């Protein structure tokens, strides 16, 4: 569970272990922390030249290899979905698609690599579009993991979420029937298990002809088959894609950017609130307009006078602090489209991804804004593989990793840290000898514990793949 415990120690981080794979060894497709012994589990193809067989690899706390185990062959059309580790259980999930029908299978192993289940049918779903994703999430304490799939069902029926919940003594498949009719609700964020094995979801509900949704936080208690729901309504403002953070005991913290204009995604303020576990109702609602100095960084005086908000700013993280407050972290993101004609007269359309400034807001336990900070960056590309940023949280510092270019340094993976007073360290080159041909796997940046994290990159010149375990202050 990631909670900031602010202190006064100067920032530093140390690489405490490295796993280096040469180009003759397969690259990890998935990596999961093993909480039971502090090790790491990866999943890859069996060899760099064959994509037929998937193989699991187990490493100890120092990233030394312990064992490997072939998992399954995908010659039959079976596809890899997710990898999960809960307590002493390893679960790999696959799917087989036939038309619009999906079969979700599970493979279960122990921490010594012994099979307990092979290709166990867990879930079946019909009339599912290929674009519908199967999600995997963990409880904040990692005692539970949940595989889920949001379903659309025939008219006059209730929508539902099909799930498979894993816990210390739980392996439960079920249907969570939502209290809304077909096509009224869209599950905006993957459902999450709580410390107690309950399920939480955020839904956008549309009613009548209104194009603007009403957001609801929903909680499902599997043992009782009961759903609790609370509307996330804040008078006078329109929430923009809120997010939630589950707390022990069944409550949650809510955060969102808001707009004063109906249907607008321009950010003009932020909301911070709680959902109380007893009674499941919204409390401590605090809405805070963005200070002028925030708006002035992104908008002209004329735009501010006209009531404009910050465009293309999306909330990514809600990080609770031990004093009851929180950090709200967002990033500017947008896509531009260019149409051009080549030498032979053929027309092409190309999308370019833009990931710009990171904006951090600190709020106290009542939701009052304490300070804000901006990490300036400008990233763009036709692929988002190395764009945006990776986030790690230590007890005393927050770490932001991103790839960028600086004159005199060149292309690098930079790290910026933030302390309790909102002081940002200058961007610091993190990987010695990093070259423009190297690849930073931003999406493999992974929080392991409150004091350790993981980053990954490839050396383009040698083809070496490196997983580095960091000690966080």
C-alpha positions as CSV (number, residue, x, y, z in Angstrom):
1,X,0.0,0.0,0.0
2,X,1.6,3.3,-1.1
3,X,1.4,6.0,1.6
4,X,3.8,8.9,1.7
5,X,5.6,9.2,5.1
6,X,7.2,12.6,4.6
7,X,10.5,13.1,6.3
8,X,13.6,15.3,6.2
9,X,16.2,13.0,4.7
10,X,17.9,14.3,1.5
11,X,16.9,12.4,-1.6
12,X,18.9,9.6,-3.0
13,X,18.2,6.3,-4.7
14,X,20.3,3.2,-5.1
15,X,20.2,0.4,-7.5
16,X,20.3,-2.6,-5.2
17,X,19.9,-5.4,-7.8
18,X,20.1,-5.8,-11.6
19,X,18.9,-8.5,-14.0
20,X,20.7,-8.3,-17.3
21,X,19.6,-10.4,-20.2
22,X,21.7,-10.6,-23.4
23,X,20.1,-10.7,-26.9
24,X,20.1,-14.5,-26.9
25,X,17.7,-14.5,-23.9
26,X,14.0,-13.7,-24.3
27,X,12.7,-10.4,-23.0
28,X,10.0,-10.3,-20.3
29,X,6.5,-9.6,-21.5
30,X,5.1,-9.4,-17.9
31,X,6.8,-8.9,-14.5
32,X,5.1,-9.3,-11.1
33,X,6.4,-8.8,-7.6
34,X,6.3,-11.8,-5.3
35,X,5.3,-10.3,-1.9
36,X,5.8,-13.6,-0.1
37,X,9.6,-13.7,-0.5
38,X,10.5,-10.4,-2.1
39,X,11.4,-12.0,-5.5
40,X,10.2,-11.3,-9.0
41,X,8.3,-13.4,-11.5
42,X,8.6,-12.7,-15.3
43,X,6.8,-14.2,-18.3
44,X,8.4,-14.4,-21.7
45,X,8.5,-16.4,-24.9
46,X,10.7,-19.5,-24.5
47,X,13.3,-18.1,-26.9
48,X,13.9,-14.8,-28.8
49,X,13.3,-16.6,-32.1
50,X,10.0,-18.4,-31.3
51,X,6.7,-17.1,-30.1
52,X,5.0,-20.5,-29.8
53,X,5.7,-21.3,-26.1
54,X,5.3,-19.0,-23.1
55,X,7.6,-19.6,-20.1
56,X,7.7,-18.4,-16.5
57,X,10.9,-17.4,-14.8
58,X,11.3,-16.9,-11.0
59,X,14.0,-14.7,-9.5
60,X,14.9,-14.2,-5.8
61,X,15.1,-10.9,-3.9
62,X,18.5,-10.2,-5.5
63,X,17.2,-11.0,-9.0
64,X,19.1,-14.3,-9.2
65,X,17.4,-17.0,-11.3
66,X,15.7,-19.7,-9.3
67,X,13.6,-21.7,-11.9
68,X,11.8,-21.6,-15.2
69,X,8.6,-23.4,-16.2
70,X,7.0,-23.7,-19.7
71,X,3.4,-22.5,-19.4
72,X,1.5,-23.1,-22.6
73,X,1.7,-23.1,-26.4
74,X,-0.4,-20.6,-28.3
75,X,-0.7,-22.8,-31.5
76,X,-4.4,-23.5,-30.7
77,X,-5.3,-19.7,-30.8
78,X,-5.0,-19.3,-27.0
79,X,-3.7,-15.8,-26.2
80,X,-1.9,-14.5,-23.1
81,X,-3.9,-12.0,-21.0
82,X,-2.4,-11.4,-17.5
83,X,0.0,-12.6,-14.9
84,X,-0.8,-12.3,-11.1
85,X,0.9,-13.3,-7.9
86,X,-1.2,-13.5,-4.7
87,X,0.4,-14.8,-1.5
88,X,1.9,-18.2,-2.6
89,X,-0.2,-18.5,-5.7
90,X,0.9,-17.8,-9.3
91,X,-1.9,-17.3,-11.8
92,X,-1.5,-16.9,-15.5
93,X,-4.7,-16.0,-17.5
94,X,-5.3,-16.7,-21.2
95,X,-8.2,-16.3,-23.6
96,X,-9.5,-18.2,-26.6
97,X,-11.9,-16.2,-28.9
98,X,-14.3,-17.9,-31.3
99,X,-16.5,-15.3,-33.1
100,X,-17.9,-13.1,-30.4
101,X,-17.5,-15.7,-27.7
102,X,-14.5,-15.7,-25.3
103,X,-13.2,-18.4,-23.0
104,X,-11.0,-17.3,-20.2
105,X,-8.6,-19.9,-18.8
106,X,-6.4,-20.0,-15.7
107,X,-3.1,-21.7,-15.0
108,X,-2.1,-21.9,-11.3
109,X,1.3,-22.7,-9.9
110,X,3.0,-22.6,-6.5
111,X,6.2,-20.6,-5.8
112,X,8.3,-23.6,-6.7
113,X,6.9,-23.7,-10.2
114,X,4.7,-26.8,-9.7
115,X,1.4,-26.8,-11.6
116,X,-1.7,-26.9,-9.5
117,X,-4.2,-26.2,-12.3
118,X,-3.7,-26.3,-16.1
119,X,-6.1,-24.5,-18.6
120,X,-8.9,-24.3,-16.1
121,X,-12.0,-22.7,-17.6
122,X,-12.8,-19.7,-15.4
123,X,-15.2,-17.4,-17.4
124,X,-17.2,-17.6,-20.6
125,X,-18.6,-14.4,-22.2
126,X,-20.8,-14.2,-25.3
127,X,-21.4,-11.3,-27.8
128,X,-18.2,-9.5,-26.7
129,X,-16.5,-7.1,-29.1
130,X,-12.8,-7.7,-29.7
131,X,-12.1,-4.2,-28.3
132,X,-13.5,-5.0,-24.8
133,X,-10.5,-5.6,-22.5
134,X,-10.1,-8.1,-19.7
135,X,-8.6,-6.2,-16.8
136,X,-6.5,-7.3,-13.8
137,X,-6.2,-5.3,-10.6
138,X,-4.8,-5.8,-7.1
139,X,-6.1,-4.8,-3.7
140,X,-4.0,-2.0,-2.0
141,X,-2.4,-4.7,0.3
142,X,-2.0,-7.2,-2.6
143,X,-3.9,-9.8,-0.7
144,X,-6.5,-10.0,-3.5
145,X,-6.4,-9.8,-7.3
146,X,-9.4,-9.6,-9.6
147,X,-9.8,-10.4,-13.3
148,X,-12.8,-8.6,-14.7
149,X,-14.8,-8.1,-17.9
150,X,-17.6,-5.6,-18.3
151,X,-20.5,-7.1,-20.3
152,X,-23.3,-5.6,-22.4
153,X,-26.5,-7.6,-22.3
154,X,-29.8,-7.6,-24.2
155,X,-32.2,-4.7,-23.7
156,X,-34.3,-4.6,-20.5
157,X,-31.6,-6.5,-18.7
158,X,-29.1,-5.2,-16.2
159,X,-25.5,-4.7,-17.2
160,X,-23.0,-6.8,-15.3
161,X,-19.3,-7.4,-14.7
162,X,-18.0,-10.9,-14.9
163,X,-15.2,-11.5,-12.5
164,X,-12.7,-14.0,-11.1
165,X,-11.5,-13.0,-7.6
166,X,-8.4,-14.5,-6.0
167,X,-7.5,-14.2,-2.3
168,X,-5.7,-16.1,0.5
169,X,-8.6,-18.6,0.7
170,X,-10.6,-17.4,-2.3
171,X,-10.9,-18.4,-6.0
172,X,-14.3,-17.2,-6.9
173,X,-15.9,-16.7,-10.3
174,X,-19.1,-14.6,-10.5
175,X,-21.4,-12.0,-12.0
176,X,-21.7,-8.6,-10.5
177,X,-25.2,-7.4,-11.7
178,X,-25.1,-3.6,-11.7
179,X,-28.2,-1.6,-10.6
180,X,-28.6,0.0,-14.1
181,X,-30.2,-1.1,-17.3
182,X,-28.6,-1.9,-20.6
183,X,-26.4,0.9,-22.1
184,X,-27.1,3.2,-19.2
185,X,-23.7,2.6,-17.5
186,X,-20.1,2.5,-18.7
187,X,-17.5,1.3,-16.4
188,X,-14.7,3.9,-16.7
189,X,-12.0,2.4,-14.6
190,X,-11.2,-1.3,-14.0
191,X,-12.9,-2.7,-10.9
192,X,-10.6,-3.0,-7.9
193,X,-10.7,-5.4,-5.0
194,X,-10.5,-4.0,-1.5
195,X,-8.5,-5.1,1.6
196,X,-11.4,-7.2,2.5
197,X,-12.1,-8.8,-0.9
198,X,-15.0,-6.5,-1.8
199,X,-15.1,-5.0,-5.4
200,X,-15.2,-1.3,-6.3
201,X,-16.1,0.2,-9.7
202,X,-16.5,3.7,-11.1
203,X,-19.4,4.0,-13.5
204,X,-20.6,6.8,-15.8
205,X,-24.4,6.7,-16.0
206,X,-26.3,8.3,-18.8
207,X,-30.0,8.9,-18.4
208,X,-32.6,10.1,-21.0
209,X,-31.2,12.2,-23.8
210,X,-28.5,13.9,-21.8
211,X,-25.1,13.4,-23.3
212,X,-23.4,14.2,-20.0
213,X,-22.9,11.3,-17.5
214,X,-23.4,11.1,-13.8
215,X,-20.6,9.3,-12.0
216,X,-21.2,6.7,-9.4
217,X,-18.9,4.8,-7.1
218,X,-20.1,1.2,-6.6
219,X,-19.1,-1.4,-4.0
220,X,-20.0,-5.1,-4.3
221,X,-19.9,-7.6,-1.4
222,X,-19.6,-11.0,-3.0
223,X,-20.5,-13.1,0.0
224,X,-23.9,-11.2,0.3
225,X,-24.4,-10.4,-3.3
226,X,-25.1,-6.8,-2.3
227,X,-24.3,-3.6,-4.3
228,X,-23.9,-0.3,-2.6
229,X,-23.7,2.9,-4.7
230,X,-23.1,6.6,-4.2
231,X,-23.5,9.4,-6.8
232,X,-20.5,11.6,-7.1
233,X,-22.3,14.9,-7.2
234,X,-20.8,18.3,-6.4
235,X,-23.1,21.3,-6.7
236,X,-22.2,23.7,-9.4
237,X,-19.4,21.8,-11.2
238,X,-19.0,19.0,-13.7
239,X,-16.5,16.3,-12.8
240,X,-13.9,15.2,-15.4
241,X,-13.1,11.4,-15.2
242,X,-12.9,11.1,-11.4
243,X,-10.7,8.4,-9.7
244,X,-10.9,6.6,-6.4
245,X,-8.5,5.1,-3.8
246,X,-9.8,2.3,-1.6
247,X,-9.2,2.6,2.1
248,X,-9.0,-0.1,4.7
249,X,-12.5,-0.8,6.2
250,X,-14.4,-0.2,3.0
251,X,-14.3,3.5,2.4
252,X,-12.6,5.4,-0.4
253,X,-11.1,8.8,-1.3
254,X,-12.3,10.5,-4.4
255,X,-10.4,13.0,-6.5
256,X,-11.3,14.7,-9.8
257,X,-10.7,17.8,-11.9
258,X,-13.8,19.8,-12.7
259,X,-15.2,22.2,-15.2
260,X,-17.8,24.9,-14.8
261,X,-19.0,24.4,-18.3
262,X,-21.3,21.5,-19.1
263,X,-19.7,19.0,-21.4
264,X,-16.3,20.7,-21.3
265,X,-13.1,19.0,-20.4
266,X,-11.2,22.2,-19.6
267,X,-10.0,22.0,-16.0
268,X,-10.9,24.9,-13.8
269,X,-10.6,23.3,-10.4
270,X,-10.2,20.1,-8.4
271,X,-12.5,18.1,-6.0
272,X,-11.4,16.0,-3.1
273,X,-13.8,14.0,-1.0
274,X,-14.4,10.8,1.0
275,X,-16.9,8.0,0.8
276,X,-17.6,6.7,4.3
277,X,-17.6,2.9,4.7
278,X,-20.5,3.0,7.1
279,X,-23.6,4.0,5.2
280,X,-21.5,4.5,2.0
281,X,-22.1,8.2,1.4
282,X,-20.1,11.1,0.2
283,X,-18.5,13.3,2.9
284,X,-15.9,16.0,3.4
285,X,-16.4,17.3,-0.1
286,X,-14.0,20.1,-0.9
287,X,-13.9,21.9,-4.3
288,X,-11.1,24.3,-5.0
289,X,-10.8,26.6,-8.0
290,X,-7.3,26.6,-9.6
291,X,-5.3,29.6,-8.4
292,X,-4.6,32.3,-10.9
293,X,-0.9,31.4,-11.0
294,X,-1.8,27.9,-12.2
295,X,-4.1,29.2,-14.9
296,X,-1.5,31.8,-16.0
297,X,1.0,29.1,-16.7
298,X,-1.2,27.5,-19.4
299,X,-3.6,30.2,-20.5
300,X,-3.4,33.9,-21.7
301,X,-5.0,36.6,-19.6
302,X,-7.7,36.9,-22.3
303,X,-8.5,33.2,-22.1
304,X,-8.7,33.4,-18.3
305,X,-11.0,36.4,-18.5
306,X,-13.3,34.4,-20.7
307,X,-13.6,31.6,-18.2
308,X,-11.4,29.1,-20.0
309,X,-9.8,26.2,-18.2
310,X,-6.6,24.2,-18.8
311,X,-7.2,21.9,-21.8
312,X,-6.0,18.3,-22.2
313,X,-5.1,17.8,-18.5
314,X,-6.0,14.3,-17.1
315,X,-5.7,13.0,-13.6
316,X,-3.4,10.0,-13.3
317,X,-2.7,9.4,-9.6
318,X,-4.2,9.9,-6.2
319,X,-1.5,9.2,-3.6
320,X,-2.6,9.3,0.1
321,X,-0.3,10.8,2.7
322,X,0.1,9.6,6.3
323,X,-1.3,13.0,7.6
324,X,-4.6,12.4,5.8
325,X,-3.9,14.6,2.8
326,X,-3.0,13.5,-0.7
327,X,-1.1,14.3,-3.9
328,X,-3.1,14.6,-7.1
329,X,-1.0,14.1,-10.2
330,X,-2.1,14.8,-13.7
331,X,-0.5,15.2,-17.1
332,X,-1.3,17.1,-20.3
333,X,-2.1,14.7,-23.2
334,X,-3.5,15.1,-26.6
335,X,-3.3,13.6,-30.1
336,X,-2.8,15.6,-33.4
337,X,-3.7,14.2,-36.8
338,X,-1.7,15.1,-40.0
339,X,-2.8,14.2,-43.5
340,X,-0.2,14.3,-46.2
341,X,0.4,13.0,-49.8
342,X,3.6,11.0,-50.7
343,X,5.7,11.2,-53.8
344,X,3.4,8.8,-55.7
345,X,0.3,10.8,-54.9
346,X,-1.1,8.5,-52.1
347,X,-2.7,10.2,-49.1
348,X,-1.8,9.1,-45.6
349,X,-3.1,10.1,-42.1
350,X,-0.7,10.0,-39.2
351,X,-1.5,10.4,-35.5
352,X,1.1,12.1,-33.2
353,X,0.9,11.6,-29.4
354,X,1.8,14.5,-27.2
355,X,2.7,14.1,-23.5
356,X,3.5,17.5,-21.9
357,X,3.7,18.9,-18.4
358,X,3.1,16.9,-15.3
359,X,1.1,18.9,-12.7
360,X,1.1,18.0,-9.0
361,X,-1.4,19.3,-6.4
362,X,-1.0,18.8,-2.7
363,X,-4.2,18.9,-0.6
364,X,-4.6,18.6,3.2
365,X,-6.9,16.1,5.0
366,X,-9.9,18.4,4.4
367,X,-9.1,18.8,0.7
368,X,-7.8,22.3,0.9
369,X,-5.1,23.1,-1.7
370,X,-1.7,23.5,0.0
371,X,0.6,24.0,-3.1
372,X,1.0,23.0,-6.7
373,X,4.1,22.2,-8.8
374,X,4.8,21.6,-12.5
375,X,7.4,19.4,-14.1
376,X,8.0,20.9,-17.5
377,X,8.5,18.4,-20.4
378,X,7.4,18.1,-24.0
379,X,7.3,14.6,-25.6
380,X,5.9,13.6,-28.9
381,X,5.9,10.6,-31.2
382,X,3.9,8.4,-33.5
383,X,4.1,5.7,-30.8
384,X,3.5,6.2,-27.1
385,X,5.8,3.3,-26.1
386,X,8.4,5.6,-24.4
387,X,6.3,8.6,-23.8
388,X,4.6,9.9,-20.6
389,X,6.3,9.1,-17.3
390,X,6.9,6.3,-14.7
391,X,6.0,7.0,-11.1
392,X,7.6,5.5,-7.9
393,X,6.7,6.5,-4.4
394,X,9.2,6.2,-1.5
395,X,8.5,7.1,2.2
396,X,10.0,10.5,1.8
397,X,10.1,11.3,-1.9
398,X,8.1,10.8,-5.1
399,X,10.1,9.9,-8.2
400,X,9.1,10.8,-11.8
401,X,11.0,9.0,-14.6
402,X,10.7,10.1,-18.2
403,X,12.7,10.1,-21.4
404,X,13.7,13.4,-22.8
405,X,16.4,15.4,-24.6
406,X,18.5,18.2,-23.1
407,X,21.2,20.1,-24.9
408,X,24.6,19.1,-23.6
409,X,23.2,15.8,-22.2
410,X,21.4,14.4,-25.2
411,X,18.7,11.7,-25.0
412,X,18.3,10.4,-21.5
413,X,16.0,8.9,-18.9
414,X,15.6,11.7,-16.4
415,X,14.4,11.5,-12.8
416,X,12.8,14.3,-10.9
417,X,12.0,14.0,-7.2
418,X,9.5,15.9,-5.0
419,X,9.8,16.3,-1.2
420,X,7.3,17.2,1.5
421,X,7.5,20.9,1.0
422,X,6.9,20.6,-2.7
423,X,10.5,21.2,-3.7
424,X,11.4,19.7,-7.0
425,X,14.9,18.5,-7.7
426,X,16.3,19.5,-11.1
427,X,15.9,16.8,-13.8
428,X,18.8,14.4,-13.3
429,X,20.2,11.9,-15.9
430,X,19.5,8.5,-14.3
431,X,21.0,5.8,-16.5
432,X,24.8,6.1,-17.1
433,X,25.8,5.8,-20.8
434,X,22.2,6.0,-22.1
435,X,22.1,6.5,-25.9
436,X,19.5,7.6,-28.4
437,X,19.3,4.0,-29.6
438,X,18.4,2.7,-26.2
439,X,14.8,2.0,-25.2
440,X,13.2,3.0,-21.9
441,X,10.2,0.7,-21.0
442,X,8.2,3.3,-19.2
443,X,5.2,0.9,-18.7
444,X,7.4,-1.6,-16.9
445,X,8.2,1.0,-14.2
446,X,6.8,-0.8,-11.2
447,X,6.3,-0.2,-7.5
448,X,7.4,-3.2,-5.6
449,X,7.2,-2.1,-1.9
450,X,7.1,1.2,0.0
451,X,10.9,1.3,-0.3
452,X,11.6,-0.5,-3.6
453,X,10.8,0.0,-7.3
454,X,11.7,-1.4,-10.7
455,X,12.6,0.2,-14.0
456,X,13.5,-1.5,-17.3
457,X,15.5,-0.5,-20.4
458,X,17.4,-2.0,-23.4
459,X,20.9,-1.1,-24.6
460,X,20.5,-0.7,-28.3
461,X,24.2,-1.2,-29.1
462,X,24.5,-4.5,-27.2
463,X,20.9,-5.7,-27.2
464,X,21.0,-6.2,-23.4
465,X,17.8,-5.9,-21.5
466,X,18.1,-4.6,-18.0
467,X,15.7,-4.8,-15.0
468,X,17.0,-2.6,-12.2
469,X,15.6,-2.7,-8.6
470,X,15.8,0.6,-6.9
471,X,15.9,1.5,-3.2
472,X,13.6,4.5,-2.6
473,X,14.1,7.1,0.1
